[in-house]
Amino acid sequence: MVEALSESAASIRHLIRTAGGHGVQLDEGPSAGAPIFHARVPVHHAQRQWEHAARALGPGVPLLVARKQPEDRISPLYFAAMSCPTLGEALAVTVRYWSYASDGCRAKLVYRGRTVRLQLEPEGPPSPGARLGIEYLLADLVRSGRDLSGGIWQPLELVLGHRSPVALGAWEEACGVPTRVDPAAPGLVMSEDSLELPVRDRVSPAVGRFFVDILDWLTPRPSIETTATERVVALLDEVAGARPPFDEVAQRLAMSTRSLRRQLAAEGTSYQHLIDRLRRDEAVRRVTRDAGQIKAIARTLGFSDPRGFRRAFQRWTGLTPQQFRERHRRC
């Protein structure tokens, strides 16, 4: 049985308190009595509450909520970020444990030259409530970054995933960040240098490790029922670098090639894509952990021409192998 998508109750409780201050009553649902640090709300229910609030208070409700300072920060994710020495490491912790915050969208970091994009990707076509929730998360991420930096951090851009009924100028005034629309990539664009800012009022690393342990415990685990993609990846891990033919993989999974191909396609992938992904992951591991020359790593991974490896690595990560290694060493 597939588990329902859920999110931390922190943002929905913030919405409920803000809406209540304007005479609008919202309902958290069954988690209302649970402690804030582990209470979770079904994503579809949270989205309905955002839609209800928007009907009553207008489409600018994400900014209205984001402007109101939270009454509590009892969040393992926030305290783990507070233990990091720099904003860049706090951002990495946030992305790593993003599913603690929400299953409703994925978060990933995309590097392009000297800029870093924190990109939010909805799970499926976004409903109006999903868009409102993502808008709030973007505004809250800006505020959290400023809080962690003592008020001096400044993103380059805030990118909305759709044309908001609220004027972009209102977004820029409320968040203090230039705002534009890009349906393909809602998120925040930051300079790499800005992520080197220190975290102010930092808690101790020991406290940070404690909250990371809590996050490991609280972060939702995937369903026991595995997908075809997971089974193929597990098999490829078992064969330790070998790349068996597709029909052999299907046979070992007790499936016909047609059925396996169809299931992978339904999950948005293919056998070749999974092979390429594992190759990419191995390349990243070797570049960051091995001290050998990039040429030798390229040969080990089956690239006869180092330039081909360089192009592939840049396509995967946005950086050359040498740039990626240097950034990893700095971090």
Secondary structure, DSSP 8 states (H G I E B T S, - for coil): -----EEEHHHHHHHHHHHHHTT------GGGGS-TTT-EEEHHHHHHHHHHHHHHH-TTHHHHHHHS--S----HHHHHHHTSSBHHHHHHHHHHTHHHHBSSEEEEEEEETTEEEEEEEESSS--HHHHHHHHHHHHHHHHHHHHHHTS----SEEEESS--SS-HHHHHHHHSS-EEE-TT--EEEEETGGGGSB-TT---HHHHHHHHHHHHHHS----SS--HHHHHHHHHHHTTT----HHHHHHHTT--HHHHHHHHHHTT--HHHHHHHHHHHHHHHHHHH--S-HHHHHHHTT-SSHHHHHHHHHHHHSS-HHHHHHHHHH-
